[in-house]
Amino acid sequence: MKSKYPIDKTYFHKDIRAIDLPEIAKKMTQAQFMEFFDQFTLAIEDAKSDPYRPNTKLEHNLVDTSRLDFHSKKKPERKEKRDYRFVYRYDLDRSFFFGDAVALRNAKGKGGDSVYWTVKNRDRSDDNYAEEQ
């Protein structure tokens, strides 16, 4: 998909690979995780196609951040809600896309389960991001 906004570089927080994805993989079989990862990859491309889509901007402590909800399965049951959330931000001045976190969508914020709590408490300085290869 072609982006409505120029994206020169894409970066992901190092904790997505080190913490988020391994935690998700622990709760799934290998086949389920591979299906999840395919859907996650599609969600990233979807978010990059329009980083400022309506009703995705976050407020309060995460003003510069957006979110995209997605299904972990390719063919979810009818009326099944999206179960995962990808949190990202787009830097218009530098044309950079930053992936901040991925986690269960409806996890509560106790003990760091909420993806919003995770992003809020993550060090989001540029040196904590790795460029997508």
KERO-478789 format. One record per residue: residue in one letter; x, y, z of N, C-alpha, C, O in turn. Coordinates in pm, whole numbers, plus 50000, padded with zeros to 5 digits. Each point is the difference from the previous one (the first is absolute). Example, Ala and Ser with C-alpha at 12.3 -4.5 7.8 and 13.67 -1.06 7.14 Angstrom:
<r resn="a" n_px="51319" n_py="49431" n_pz="50780" ca_px="49911" ca_py="50119" ca_pz="50000" c_px="50090" c_py="50120" c_pz="50000" o_px="50104" o_py="49998" o_pz="50066"/>
<r resn="s" n_px="49861" n_py="50107" n_pz="49862" ca_px="50082" ca_py="50119" ca_pz="50006" c_px="49923" c_py="50109" c_pz="50073" o_px="50051" o_py="50111" o_pz="50017"/>
! end
This chain:
<r resn="m" n_px="50083" n_py="49882" n_pz="50000" ca_px="49917" ca_py="50118" ca_pz="50000" c_px="50088" c_py="50125" c_pz="50000" o_px="50099" o_py="50008" o_pz="50072"/>
<r resn="k" n_px="49864" n_py="50085" n_pz="49848" ca_px="50071" ca_py="50126" ca_pz="49995" c_px="49950" c_py="50090" c_pz="50112" o_px="49880" o_py="50011" o_pz="50024"/>
<r resn="s" n_px="50214" n_py="50054" n_pz="50044" ca_px="49965" ca_py="50086" ca_pz="50112" c_px="49954" c_py="50136" c_pz="49951" o_px="50049" o_py="50052" o_pz="49900"/>
<r resn="k" n_px="49855" n_py="50006" n_pz="50172" ca_px="49955" ca_py="50137" ca_pz="49971" c_px="50103" c_py="50101" c_pz="50047" o_px="49996" o_py="50116" o_pz="49959"/>
<r resn="y" n_px="50096" n_py="49840" n_pz="50126" ca_px="50104" ca_py="50086" ca_pz="50056" c_px="50136" c_py="49938" c_pz="49967" o_px="50014" o_py="49878" o_pz="49998"/>
<r resn="p" n_px="50086" n_py="50206" n_pz="49977" ca_px="50132" ca_py="49943" ca_pz="49969" c_px="50061" c_py="49934" c_pz="50123" o_px="50001" o_py="50058" o_pz="50109"/>
<r resn="i" n_px="50048" n_py="49821" n_pz="49873" ca_px="50069" ca_py="49929" ca_pz="50108" c_px="50138" c_py="49965" c_pz="49949" o_px="50017" o_py="49908" o_pz="49919"/>
<r resn="d" n_px="50083" n_py="50166" n_pz="50130" ca_px="50138" ca_py="49975" ca_pz="49957" c_px="50060" c_py="49881" c_pz="50072" o_px="50071" o_py="49919" o_pz="49938"/>
<r resn="k" n_px="49902" n_py="50069" n_pz="50192" ca_px="50056" ca_py="49890" ca_pz="50077" c_px="49896" c_py="49949" c_pz="50099" o_px="49914" o_py="50075" o_pz="50047"/>
<r resn="t" n_px="50095" n_py="49796" n_pz="49984" ca_px="49912" ca_py="49937" ca_pz="50097" c_px="50086" c_py="49943" c_pz="50112" o_px="50098" o_py="49930" o_pz="49976"/>
<r resn="y" n_px="49862" n_py="50102" n_pz="50147" ca_px="50072" ca_py="49954" ca_pz="50118" c_px="49904" c_py="49927" c_pz="50094" o_px="49883" o_py="50035" o_pz="50010"/>
<r resn="f" n_px="50170" n_py="49863" n_pz="50059" ca_px="49921" ca_py="49929" ca_pz="50100" c_px="50077" c_py="50001" c_pz="50131" o_px="50122" o_py="49985" o_pz="50003"/>
<r resn="h" n_px="49802" n_py="50034" n_pz="50105" ca_px="50062" ca_py="49998" ca_pz="50132" c_px="50062" c_py="49863" c_pz="50022" o_px="49941" o_py="49898" o_pz="49965"/>
<r resn="k" n_px="50178" n_py="50100" n_pz="50093" ca_px="50072" ca_py="49874" ca_pz="50020" c_px="49922" c_py="49904" c_pz="50088" o_px="50018" o_py="49878" o_pz="49988"/>
<r resn="d" n_px="49895" n_py="50172" n_pz="50100" ca_px="49922" ca_py="49914" ca_pz="50089" c_px="49888" c_py="49926" c_pz="49928" o_px="49947" o_py="49903" o_pz="50054"/>
<r resn="i" n_px="50016" n_py="50139" n_pz="49826" ca_px="49899" ca_py="49924" ca_pz="49925" c_px="50056" c_py="49861" c_pz="49973" o_px="49933" o_py="49899" o_pz="50023"/>
<r resn="r" n_px="50189" n_py="50095" n_pz="49928" ca_px="50063" ca_py="49871" ca_pz="49969" c_px="50045" c_py="49928" c_pz="50127" o_px="49990" o_py="49878" o_pz="50008"/>
<r resn="a" n_px="50059" n_py="50197" n_pz="50090" ca_px="50057" ca_py="49938" ca_pz="50121" c_px="49896" c_py="49959" c_pz="50103" o_px="50019" o_py="49902" o_pz="50072"/>
<r resn="i" n_px="49869" n_py="50172" n_pz="49937" ca_px="49902" ca_py="49974" ca_pz="50106" c_px="49860" c_py="49969" c_pz="49945" o_px="49943" o_py="49896" o_pz="50031"/>
<r resn="d" n_px="50003" n_py="50194" n_pz="49887" ca_px="49860" ca_py="49987" ca_pz="49956" c_px="49974" c_py="49870" c_pz="49923" o_px="49912" o_py="49923" o_pz="50037"/>
<r resn="l" n_px="50164" n_py="50054" n_pz="49857" ca_px="49976" ca_py="49881" ca_pz="49918" c_px="50026" c_py="49869" c_pz="50075" o_px="49921" o_py="49907" o_pz="49986"/>
<r resn="p" n_px="50187" n_py="50081" n_pz="50093" ca_px="50016" ca_py="49877" ca_pz="50079" c_px="49887" c_py="49975" c_pz="50100" o_px="49960" o_py="49886" o_pz="50021"/>
<r resn="e" n_px="49989" n_py="50221" n_pz="50041" ca_px="49888" ca_py="49984" ca_pz="50094" c_px="49875" c_py="49950" c_pz="49927" o_px="49927" o_py="49916" o_pz="50052"/>
<r resn="i" n_px="50049" n_py="50136" n_pz="49829" ca_px="49885" ca_py="49955" ca_pz="49922" c_px="50020" c_py="49855" c_pz="49957" o_px="49907" o_py="49920" o_pz="50007"/>
<r resn="a" n_px="50214" n_py="50046" n_pz="49950" ca_px="50029" ca_py="49864" ca_pz="49953" c_px="49982" c_py="49896" c_pz="50111" o_px="49962" o_py="49886" o_pz="49972"/>
<r resn="k" n_px="50064" n_py="50151" n_pz="50154" ca_px="49984" ca_py="49907" ca_pz="50112" c_px="49855" c_py="49953" c_pz="50014" o_px="49975" o_py="49890" o_pz="50049"/>
<r resn="k" n_px="49931" n_py="50193" n_pz="49910" ca_px="49858" ca_py="49970" ca_pz="50018" c_px="49939" c_py="49928" c_pz="49880" o_px="49880" o_py="49971" o_pz="50000"/>
<r resn="m" n_px="50202" n_py="50000" n_pz="49897" ca_px="49948" ca_py="49941" ca_pz="49877" c_px="50082" c_py="49880" c_pz="49959" o_px="50113" o_py="49981" o_pz="50044"/>
<r resn="t" n_px="49826" n_py="49936" n_pz="49870" ca_px="50077" ca_py="49896" ca_pz="49935" c_px="50085" c_py="50066" c_pz="49892" o_px="49980" o_py="50117" o_pz="49968"/>
<r resn="q" n_px="50113" n_py="49808" n_pz="49975" ca_px="50084" ca_py="50057" ca_pz="49895" c_px="49916" c_py="50041" c_pz="49878" o_px="50024" o_py="50105" o_pz="49941"/>
<r resn="a" n_px="49879" n_py="49812" n_pz="50022" ca_px="49914" ca_py="50031" ca_pz="49886" c_px="49917" c_py="50126" c_pz="50028" o_px="49985" o_py="50086" o_pz="49913"/>
<r resn="q" n_px="49961" n_py="49925" n_pz="50207" ca_px="49923" ca_py="50120" ca_pz="50036" c_px="50088" c_py="50124" c_pz="49997" o_px="49957" o_py="50106" o_pz="49953"/>
<r resn="f" n_px="50166" n_py="49881" n_pz="50097" ca_px="50089" ca_py="50116" ca_pz="50000" c_px="50038" c_py="50042" c_pz="49858" o_px="50007" o_py="50119" o_pz="49971"/>
<r resn="m" n_px="50016" n_py="49785" n_pz="49940" ca_px="50033" ca_py="50035" ca_pz="49862" c_px="49883" c_py="50072" c_pz="49933" o_px="50021" o_py="50095" o_pz="49925"/>
<r resn="e" n_px="49857" n_py="49860" n_pz="50103" ca_px="49882" ca_py="50068" ca_pz="49946" c_px="49988" c_py="50140" c_pz="50060" o_px="49971" o_py="50096" o_pz="49929"/>
<r resn="f" n_px="50052" n_py="49916" n_pz="50203" ca_px="50000" ca_py="50131" ca_pz="50065" c_px="50104" c_py="50092" c_pz="49935" o_px="49971" o_py="50115" o_pz="49969"/>
<r resn="f" n_px="50151" n_py="49833" n_pz="50011" ca_px="50108" ca_py="50082" ca_pz="49946" c_px="49967" c_py="50050" c_pz="49859" o_px="50032" o_py="50114" o_pz="49965"/>
<r resn="d" n_px="49904" n_py="49802" n_pz="49955" ca_px="49956" ca_py="50044" ca_pz="49867" c_px="49899" c_py="50114" c_pz="50011" o_px="50007" o_py="50098" o_pz="49926"/>
<r resn="q" n_px="49899" n_py="49889" n_pz="50167" ca_px="49899" ca_py="50104" ca_pz="50021" c_px="50064" c_py="50128" c_pz="50056" o_px="49960" o_py="50110" o_pz="49963"/>
<r resn="f" n_px="50139" n_py="49875" n_pz="50124" ca_px="50073" ca_py="50114" ca_pz="50055" c_px="50073" c_py="50075" c_pz="49889" o_px="50000" o_py="50123" o_pz="49997"/>
<r resn="t" n_px="50062" n_py="49803" n_pz="49913" ca_px="50070" ca_py="50061" ca_pz="49886" c_px="49902" c_py="50079" c_pz="49913" o_px="50032" o_py="50110" o_pz="49956"/>
<r resn="l" n_px="49850" n_py="49834" n_pz="50021" ca_px="49898" ca_py="50072" ca_pz="49923" c_px="49951" c_py="50124" c_pz="50074" o_px="49974" o_py="50103" o_pz="49938"/>
<r resn="a" n_px="50015" n_py="49889" n_pz="50195" ca_px="49958" ca_py="50115" ca_pz="50080" c_px="50103" c_py="50112" c_pz="49991" o_px="49963" o_py="50118" o_pz="49994"/>
<r resn="i" n_px="50163" n_py="49848" n_pz="50006" ca_px="50105" ca_py="50101" ca_pz="49987" c_px="49988" c_py="50071" c_pz="49865" o_px="50005" o_py="50123" o_pz="49993"/>
<r resn="e" n_px="49978" n_py="49800" n_pz="49901" ca_px="49984" ca_py="50060" ca_pz="49867" c_px="49876" c_py="50087" c_pz="49993" o_px="50001" o_py="50106" o_pz="49937"/>
<r resn="d" n_px="49892" n_py="49850" n_pz="50127" ca_px="49876" ca_py="50077" ca_pz="50004" c_px="50022" c_py="50133" c_pz="50073" o_px="49956" o_py="50105" o_pz="49954"/>
<r resn="a" n_px="50111" n_py="49890" n_pz="50160" ca_px="50028" ca_py="50122" ca_pz="50076" c_px="50090" c_py="50094" c_pz="49921" o_px="49980" o_py="50122" o_pz="50004"/>
<r resn="k" n_px="50117" n_py="49825" n_pz="49925" ca_px="50090" ca_py="50083" ca_pz="49920" c_px="49930" c_py="50062" c_pz="49880" o_px="50040" o_py="50107" o_pz="49954"/>
<r resn="s" n_px="49855" n_py="49829" n_pz="49996" ca_px="49929" ca_py="50055" ca_pz="49883" c_px="49928" c_py="50130" c_pz="50032" o_px="49985" o_py="50085" o_pz="49913"/>
<r resn="d" n_px="49972" n_py="49931" n_pz="50212" ca_px="49938" ca_py="50126" ca_pz="50045" c_px="50020" c_py="50013" c_pz="50150" o_px="49914" o_py="49958" o_pz="50078"/>
<r resn="p" n_px="50200" n_py="50099" n_pz="49965" ca_px="50028" ca_py="50011" ca_pz="50143" c_px="49902" c_py="50088" c_pz="50077" o_px="49993" o_py="49992" o_pz="50123"/>
<r resn="y" n_px="49933" n_py="50092" n_pz="49807" ca_px="49907" ca_py="50092" ca_pz="50066" c_px="49854" c_py="49962" c_pz="49975" o_px="49914" o_py="50089" o_pz="49991"/>
<r resn="r" n_px="50057" n_py="49785" n_pz="49998" ca_px="49861" ca_py="49959" ca_pz="49974" c_px="49908" c_py="50044" c_pz="50114" o_px="50045" o_py="50014" o_pz="50114"/>
<r resn="p" n_px="49829" n_py="50009" n_pz="49857" ca_px="49906" ca_py="50050" ca_pz="50102" c_px="49984" c_py="49902" c_pz="50118" o_px="50009" o_py="49878" o_pz="49983"/>
<r resn="n" n_px="49968" n_py="50178" n_pz="50134" ca_px="49973" ca_py="49925" ca_pz="50123" c_px="50113" c_py="49909" c_pz="50045" o_px="49975" o_py="49899" o_pz="50066"/>
<r resn="t" n_px="50148" n_py="50134" n_pz="49900" ca_px="50113" ca_py="49919" ca_pz="50045" c_px="50096" c_py="50080" c_pz="50088" o_px="50086" o_py="49941" o_pz="50065"/>
<r resn="k" n_px="49901" n_py="50190" n_pz="49937" ca_px="50090" ca_py="50084" ca_pz="50080" c_px="49971" c_py="49980" c_pz="50148" o_px="49885" o_py="49995" o_pz="50043"/>
<r resn="l" n_px="50223" n_py="49995" n_pz="50036" ca_px="49988" ca_py="49985" ca_pz="50144" c_px="50011" c_py="50135" c_pz="50067" o_px="50047" o_py="50097" o_pz="49940"/>
<r resn="e" n_px="49910" n_py="49910" n_pz="50184" ca_px="49998" ca_py="50126" ca_pz="50074" c_px="50082" c_py="49987" c_pz="50128" o_px="50068" o_py="49901" o_pz="50023"/>
<r resn="h" n_px="49923" n_py="50202" n_pz="50059" ca_px="50065" ca_py="50008" ca_pz="50131" c_px="50152" c_py="49988" c_pz="49988" o_px="50062" o_py="50084" o_pz="49935"/>
<r resn="n" n_px="49999" n_py="49815" n_pz="50124" ca_px="50146" ca_py="49987" ca_pz="50000" c_px="50056" c_py="49947" c_pz="49869" o_px="50122" o_py="49996" o_pz="49983"/>
<r resn="l" n_px="49794" n_py="49964" n_pz="49925" ca_px="50045" ca_py="49943" ca_pz="49873" c_px="49946" c_py="50080" c_pz="49882" o_px="49952" o_py="49942" o_pz="49902"/>
<r resn="v" n_px="50055" n_py="50188" n_pz="50107" ca_px="49939" ca_py="50088" ca_pz="49901" c_px="50055" c_py="49979" c_pz="49859" o_px="49925" o_py="50007" o_pz="49903"/>
<r resn="d" n_px="50202" n_py="49967" n_pz="50084" ca_px="50062" ca_py="49985" ca_pz="49868" c_px="49988" c_py="49859" c_pz="49943" o_px="50065" o_py="49967" o_pz="49901"/>
<r resn="t" n_px="49853" n_py="49950" n_pz="50161" ca_px="49995" ca_py="49857" ca_pz="49970" c_px="49864" c_py="49960" c_pz="49945" o_px="49898" o_py="50062" o_pz="50031"/>
<r resn="s" n_px="50101" n_py="49832" n_pz="49886" ca_px="49876" ca_py="49945" ca_pz="49946" c_px="49997" c_py="49850" c_pz="50027" o_px="50100" o_py="49941" o_pz="50042"/>
<r resn="r" n_px="49784" n_py="49998" n_pz="49932" ca_px="49986" ca_py="49857" ca_pz="50022" c_px="49922" c_py="49938" c_pz="49885" o_px="49920" o_py="50066" o_pz="49934"/>
<r resn="l" n_px="50105" n_py="49806" n_pz="50044" ca_px="49926" ca_py="49925" ca_pz="49901" c_px="49966" c_py="49865" c_pz="50059" o_px="50089" o_py="49925" o_pz="50041"/>
<r resn="d" n_px="49783" n_py="50042" n_pz="49963" ca_px="49955" ca_py="49870" ca_pz="50050" c_px="49996" c_py="49902" c_pz="49883" o_px="49964" o_py="50037" o_pz="49888"/>
<r resn="f" n_px="50073" n_py="49838" n_pz="50140" ca_px="50000" ca_py="49900" ca_pz="49893" c_px="49970" c_py="49861" c_pz="50056" o_px="50016" o_py="49975" o_pz="50120"/>
<r resn="h" n_px="49939" n_py="49936" n_pz="49791" ca_px="49972" ca_py="49861" ca_pz="50036" c_px="50128" c_py="49920" c_pz="49999" o_px="50088" o_py="50022" o_pz="49916"/>
<r resn="s" n_px="49924" n_py="49884" n_pz="50176" ca_px="50116" ca_py="49912" ca_pz="50002" c_px="49983" c_py="49883" c_pz="49903" o_px="50094" o_py="49927" o_pz="49972"/>
<r resn="k" n_px="49784" n_py="50056" n_pz="49977" ca_px="49971" ca_py="49892" ca_pz="49906" c_px="49965" c_py="50057" c_pz="49863" o_px="49946" o_py="50110" o_pz="49990"/>
<r resn="k" n_px="50086" n_py="49815" n_pz="49908" ca_px="49967" ca_py="50044" ca_pz="49865" c_px="49849" c_py="49998" c_pz="49977" o_px="49944" o_py="50088" o_pz="49935"/>
<r resn="k" n_px="49990" n_py="49809" n_pz="50119" ca_px="49855" ca_py="49986" ca_pz="49983" c_px="49934" c_py="49990" c_pz="50137" o_px="49971" o_py="49889" o_pz="50045"/>
<r resn="p" n_px="50005" n_py="50225" n_pz="50021" ca_px="49936" ca_py="49995" ca_pz="50132" c_px="49853" c_py="49959" c_pz="49988" o_px="49937" o_py="50012" o_pz="49895"/>
<r resn="e" n_px="50011" n_py="49941" n_pz="50217" ca_px="49858" ca_py="49966" ca_pz="50004" c_px="49916" c_py="50125" c_pz="49975" o_px="50046" o_py="50112" o_pz="50021"/>
<r resn="r" n_px="49833" n_py="49867" n_pz="49933" ca_px="49910" ca_py="50113" ca_pz="49975" c_px="49976" c_py="50077" c_pz="50130" o_px="49976" o_py="49939" o_pz="50104"/>
<r resn="k" n_px="50030" n_py="50190" n_pz="49890" ca_px="49980" ca_py="50093" ca_pz="50113" c_px="50111" c_py="49991" c_pz="50105" o_px="49986" o_py="50057" o_pz="50109"/>
<r resn="e" n_px="50123" n_py="49874" n_pz="49862" ca_px="50112" ca_py="49994" ca_pz="50093" c_px="50076" c_py="50133" c_pz="49992" o_px="50035" o_py="50045" o_pz="49892"/>
<r resn="k" n_px="49989" n_py="50015" n_pz="50224" ca_px="50068" ca_py="50130" ca_pz="50002" c_px="50149" c_py="49984" c_pz="49976" o_px="50058" o_py="49894" o_pz="50024"/>
<r resn="r" n_px="50002" n_py="50211" n_pz="49930" ca_px="50145" ca_py="50001" ca_pz="49982" c_px="50065" c_py="49982" c_pz="50136" o_px="49963" o_py="50068" o_pz="50097"/>
<r resn="d" n_px="50133" n_py="49842" n_pz="49911" ca_px="50053" ca_py="49964" ca_pz="50132" c_px="50138" c_py="50056" c_pz="50031" o_px="50046" o_py="49989" o_pz="50113"/>
<r resn="y" n_px="50023" n_py="50070" n_pz="49790" ca_px="50132" ca_py="50058" ca_pz="50026" c_px="50004" c_py="50146" c_pz="49958" o_px="49921" o_py="50045" o_pz="49917"/>
<r resn="r" n_px="50172" n_py="50028" n_pz="50142" ca_px="50013" ca_py="50144" ca_pz="49974" c_px="50147" c_py="50032" c_pz="49974" o_px="50089" o_py="49960" o_pz="50075"/>
<r resn="f" n_px="49934" n_py="50114" n_pz="49816" ca_px="50133" ca_py="50048" ca_pz="49963" c_px="50002" c_py="50151" c_pz="50025" o_px="49915" o_py="50073" o_pz="49950"/>
<r resn="v" n_px="50183" n_py="49973" n_pz="50129" ca_px="50012" ca_py="50142" ca_pz="50032" c_px="50122" c_py="50054" c_pz="49926" o_px="50108" o_py="49942" o_pz="50006"/>
<r resn="y" n_px="49872" n_py="50170" n_pz="49924" ca_px="50104" ca_py="50056" ca_pz="49915" c_px="49992" c_py="50151" c_pz="49999" o_px="49906" o_py="50060" o_pz="50053"/>
<r resn="r" n_px="50195" n_py="50003" n_pz="49886" ca_px="49996" ca_py="50144" ca_pz="49979" c_px="50071" c_py="50033" c_pz="49869" o_px="50085" o_py="49926" o_pz="49953"/>
<r resn="y" n_px="49876" n_py="50187" n_pz="49992" ca_px="50058" ca_py="50047" ca_pz="49874" c_px="50057" c_py="50138" c_pz="50024" o_px="49931" o_py="50090" o_pz="50048"/>
<r resn="d" n_px="50195" n_py="49927" n_pz="49917" ca_px="50067" ca_py="50129" ca_pz="50014" c_px="49997" c_py="50068" c_pz="49862" o_px="50078" o_py="49966" o_pz="49912"/>
<r resn="l" n_px="49831" n_py="50128" n_pz="50072" ca_px="49980" ca_py="50067" ca_pz="49872" c_px="50122" c_py="50081" c_pz="49959" o_px="50032" o_py="50008" o_pz="49881"/>
<r resn="d" n_px="50036" n_py="50053" n_pz="50216" ca_px="50117" ca_py="50084" ca_pz="49968" c_px="50113" c_py="49918" c_pz="49938" o_px="50065" o_py="50046" o_pz="49906"/>
<r resn="r" n_px="49958" n_py="49835" n_pz="50145" ca_px="50109" ca_py="49917" ca_pz="49949" c_px="49951" c_py="49890" c_pz="49905" o_px="50082" o_py="49931" o_pz="49938"/>
<r resn="s" n_px="49788" n_py="50053" n_pz="50049" ca_px="49939" ca_py="49894" ca_pz="49919" c_px="50041" c_py="49861" c_pz="50049" o_px="50029" o_py="49910" o_pz="49921"/>
<r resn="f" n_px="49973" n_py="50074" n_pz="50212" ca_px="50035" ca_py="49872" ca_pz="50062" c_px="49875" c_py="49938" c_pz="50062" o_px="49916" o_py="50070" o_pz="50057"/>
<r resn="f" n_px="50073" n_py="49799" n_pz="49932" ca_px="49893" ca_py="49923" ca_pz="50062" c_px="50062" c_py="49919" c_pz="50113" o_px="50098" o_py="49928" o_pz="49979"/>
<r resn="f" n_px="49844" n_py="50082" n_pz="50141" ca_px="50051" ca_py="49930" ca_pz="50118" c_px="49896" c_py="49902" c_pz="50052" o_px="49888" o_py="50041" o_pz="50031"/>
<r resn="g" n_px="50147" n_py="49831" n_pz="49980" ca_px="49916" ca_py="49901" ca_pz="50066" c_px="50040" c_py="49994" c_pz="50146" o_px="50116" o_py="49975" o_pz="50032"/>
<r resn="d" n_px="49788" n_py="50048" n_pz="50057" ca_px="50031" ca_py="50009" ca_pz="50144" c_px="49971" c_py="49873" c_pz="50078" o_px="50078" o_py="49962" o_pz="50087"/>
<r resn="a" n_px="49810" n_py="49970" n_pz="49884" ca_px="49965" ca_py="49880" ca_pz="50078" c_px="49888" c_py="49924" c_pz="49931" o_px="49928" o_py="50054" o_pz="49917"/>
<r resn="v" n_px="50059" n_py="49818" n_pz="50120" ca_px="49888" ca_py="49917" ca_pz="49957" c_px="49963" c_py="49913" c_pz="50119" o_px="50086" o_py="49945" o_pz="50068"/>
<r resn="a" n_px="49781" n_py="50041" n_pz="49955" ca_px="49953" ca_py="49920" ca_pz="50113" c_px="49852" c_py="49970" c_pz="49984" o_px="49933" o_py="50050" o_pz="49909"/>
<r resn="l" n_px="50016" n_py="49867" n_pz="50183" ca_px="49856" ca_py="49974" ca_pz="50003" c_px="49923" c_py="50130" c_pz="50012" o_px="50042" o_py="50092" o_pz="50070"/>
<r resn="r" n_px="49846" n_py="49915" n_pz="49862" ca_px="49924" ca_py="50124" ca_pz="49994" c_px="49931" c_py="50033" c_pz="50131" o_px="50005" o_py="50116" o_pz="50042"/>
<r resn="n" n_px="49932" n_py="49792" n_pz="50021" ca_px="49920" ca_py="50031" ca_pz="50118" c_px="50067" c_py="49966" c_pz="50132" o_px="49933" o_py="49982" o_pz="50101"/>
<r resn="a" n_px="50198" n_py="50007" n_pz="49899" ca_px="50071" ca_py="49973" ca_pz="50125" c_px="49987" c_py="50121" c_pz="50092" o_px="50006" o_py="50115" o_pz="49955"/>
<r resn="k" n_px="49976" n_py="49860" n_pz="50171" ca_px="49986" ca_py="50109" ca_pz="50097" c_px="50137" c_py="50048" c_pz="50045" o_px="50098" o_py="49927" o_pz="49988"/>
<r resn="g" n_px="49909" n_py="50193" n_pz="50064" ca_px="50127" ca_py="50063" ca_pz="50032" c_px="50067" c_py="49957" c_pz="50128" o_px="50100" o_py="50061" o_pz="50039"/>
<r resn="k" n_px="49851" n_py="49840" n_pz="50028" ca_px="50062" ca_py="49955" ca_pz="50125" c_px="50122" c_py="49915" c_pz="49968" o_px="49992" o_py="49904" o_pz="49924"/>
<r resn="g" n_px="50120" n_py="50132" n_pz="50135" ca_px="50121" ca_py="49922" ca_pz="49981" c_px="50063" c_py="50014" c_pz="49863" o_px="50083" o_py="49918" o_pz="49961"/>
<r resn="g" n_px="49879" n_py="50185" n_pz="49965" ca_px="50062" ca_py="50024" ca_pz="49871" c_px="49942" c_py="49923" c_pz="49885" o_px="50067" o_py="49984" o_pz="49898"/>
<r resn="d" n_px="49809" n_py="49966" n_pz="50113" ca_px="49940" ca_py="49924" ca_pz="49891" c_px="49949" c_py="50088" c_pz="49887" o_px="50000" o_py="49957" o_pz="49885"/>
<r resn="s" n_px="49958" n_py="50163" n_pz="50144" ca_px="49943" ca_py="50088" ca_pz="49899" c_px="50108" c_py="50049" c_pz="49904" o_px="50109" o_py="50040" o_pz="50042"/>
<r resn="v" n_px="49860" n_py="49956" n_pz="49828" ca_px="50096" ca_py="50049" ca_pz="49901" c_px="50026" c_py="50149" c_pz="50018" o_px="50111" o_py="50047" o_pz="49972"/>
<r resn="y" n_px="49789" n_py="50028" n_pz="50075" ca_px="50020" ca_py="50144" ca_pz="50023" c_px="50096" c_py="50022" c_pz="50117" o_px="50086" o_py="50088" o_pz="49995"/>
<r resn="w" n_px="49899" n_py="49832" n_pz="50110" ca_px="50092" ca_py="50010" ca_pz="50115" c_px="50142" c_py="49967" c_pz="49956" o_px="50096" o_py="50065" o_pz="50040"/>
<r resn="t" n_px="49916" n_py="49832" n_pz="49876" ca_px="50130" ca_py="49959" ca_pz="49949" c_px="50067" c_py="50114" c_pz="49923" o_px="50117" o_py="50031" o_pz="50024"/>
<r resn="v" n_px="49810" n_py="50030" n_pz="49884" ca_px="50057" ca_py="50108" ca_pz="49919" c_px="50034" c_py="50121" c_pz="50087" o_px="50106" o_py="50061" o_pz="49983"/>
<r resn="k" n_px="49806" n_py="49972" n_pz="50108" ca_px="50024" ca_py="50116" ca_pz="50087" c_px="50128" c_py="49984" c_pz="50081" o_px="50071" o_py="50098" o_pz="50022"/>
<r resn="n" n_px="49959" n_py="49781" n_pz="50022" ca_px="50116" ca_py="49974" ca_pz="50084" c_px="50124" c_py="49955" c_pz="49924" o_px="50104" o_py="49975" o_pz="50061"/>
<r resn="r" n_px="49886" n_py="50014" n_pz="49809" ca_px="50114" ca_py="49960" ca_pz="49917" c_px="50082" c_py="50123" c_pz="49966" o_px="49945" o_py="50107" o_pz="49974"/>
<r resn="d" n_px="50186" n_py="49878" n_pz="50025" ca_px="50089" ca_py="50109" ca_pz="49959" c_px="49990" c_py="50015" c_pz="49849" o_px="50043" o_py="49913" o_pz="49925"/>
<r resn="r" n_px="49899" n_py="50199" n_pz="50032" ca_px="49974" ca_py="50019" ca_pz="49858" c_px="50101" c_py="50092" c_pz="49933" o_px="49968" o_py="50065" o_pz="49901"/>
<r resn="s" n_px="50152" n_py="49941" n_pz="50152" ca_px="50105" ca_py="50079" ca_pz="49935" c_px="50048" c_py="49924" c_pz="49875" o_px="49992" o_py="49877" o_pz="49996"/>
<r resn="d" n_px="50058" n_py="50195" n_pz="49906" ca_px="50036" ca_py="49940" ca_pz="49871" c_px="50099" c_py="49884" c_pz="50009" o_px="49994" o_py="49909" o_pz="49918"/>
<r resn="d" n_px="50095" n_py="50092" n_pz="50181" ca_px="50100" ca_py="49893" ca_pz="50008" c_px="49942" c_py="49866" c_pz="50046" o_px="50071" o_py="49900" o_pz="50000"/>
<r resn="n" n_px="49801" n_py="50096" n_pz="50038" ca_px="49933" ca_py="49875" ca_pz="50039" c_px="49923" c_py="49937" c_pz="49886" o_px="49924" o_py="49906" o_pz="50020"/>
<r resn="y" n_px="50096" n_py="50146" n_pz="49859" ca_px="49932" ca_py="49949" ca_pz="49882" c_px="50102" c_py="49944" c_pz="49901" o_px="50110" o_py="50052" o_pz="49987"/>
<r resn="a" n_px="49851" n_py="49843" n_pz="49944" ca_px="50083" ca_py="49942" ca_pz="49896" c_px="49930" c_py="50018" c_pz="49866" o_px="49878" o_py="49984" o_pz="49990"/>
<r resn="e" n_px="50199" n_py="50050" n_pz="49910" ca_px="49941" ca_py="50021" ca_pz="49868" c_px="49957" c_py="49867" c_pz="49940" o_px="50069" o_py="49899" o_pz="50012"/>
<r resn="e" n_px="49814" n_py="50102" n_pz="49923" ca_px="49948" ca_py="49882" ca_pz="49934" c_px="50091" c_py="49966" c_pz="49883" o_px="50038" o_py="50087" o_pz="49922"/>
<r resn="q" n_px="49995" n_py="49786" n_pz="50066" ca_px="50090" ca_py="49957" ca_pz="49891" c_px="49923" c_py="49957" c_pz="49878" o_px="50061" o_py="49961" o_pz="49900"/>
! end
